[in-house]
Amino acid sequence: MTMIRSICVYCGSANGSDPVFTEEAVALGTAMAKSGIRLIYGGGSIGLMGATARAVLEAGGEVTGIIPDFLKQRESLLKDVQETVIVPDMHTRKRLMFERADAFVALPGGIGTLEELVEQLTWSQLGRHKKPILILDTNGFWRPLLSLFAHMNLSGFIRPGLNVTYLVAEKADDIIPMLDTAARRAAGLEEEPEAAVIAERF
């Protein structure tokens, strides 16, 4: 049984230009439900957000949607979920998503997805949490960002002792095993492997 009981998924309110983005979102949602992992997400019914949430529900899983009041119409609130939390602003939304999640996964998305991912990386870098953060690099979507992280490090803007640690998966099916392994290591239940790098550290 996985140590991860809930995952906050950050992803686009659009589907993107490649059908594989939606396919991988559905695969993640299905895998979460089968593993008994609750989805914590932004509450919308459109784009990859809606695809992930519906996949969880269709596979018998549980979903918590957290959405600001002003986005209920724009992101088409998904009403079929077990729990919907309406909040007054984006700051409250992000705080509750953080508090309710055991781990974070970023699927492809736009500016909002990027902002949420980078915020969690920053909090982790500053020692505010040790929850695993994983980037699903579907078809190399996040590769420019990963290159930017390496560039920041080489340019001296990520100082020693303030490393940024995150996992990178290429397939949705790898996400839950990777998160569970990271959670076990954080809890001291599993040793770091001598080989096979599972995370990027900059």
RAPEDA-V241092 format. One record per backbone hydrogen bond with DSSP energy under -1.0 kcal/mol. NH is the residue of the N-H (numbers start at 1). CO is the residue of the C=O. Records with the same first field share a line. If there is no record, write none. Layout:
# RAPEDA-V241092
NH->CO / CO
This chain:
# RAPEDA-V241092
7->38
8->103
9->40
10->105
12->108
21->18
23->19
24->20
25->21
26->22
27->23
28->24
29->25
30->26
31->27
32->28
33->29
34->30
35->31
36->33
37->32
38->5
39->62
40->7
41->64
45->75 / 76
48->14
49->12
50->46
51->47
52->48
53->49
54->50
55->51
56->52
57->53
58->54
59->55
60->57
61->56
64->39
65->83
66->41
67->85
69->87
71->68
72->69
75->71
77->72
78->43
83->63
85->65
87->67
93->89
94->90
95->91
96->92
97->93
98->94
99->95
100->96
102->6
104->132
105->8
106->134
107->10
114->110
115->111
116->112
117->113
118->114
119->115
120->116
121->117
122->118
123->119
124->120
125->121
126->122
127->124
128->123
134->104
135->167
136->106
137->169
138->136
140->137
141->138
143->140
146->142
147->143
148->144
149->145
150->146
151->147
152->148
153->149
154->150
155->151
156->153
157->152
162->159
166->200
167->133
169->135
174->171
175->172
178->174
179->175
180->176
181->177
182->178
183->179
184->180
185->181
186->182
187->183
188->185
189->184
200->166
202->164
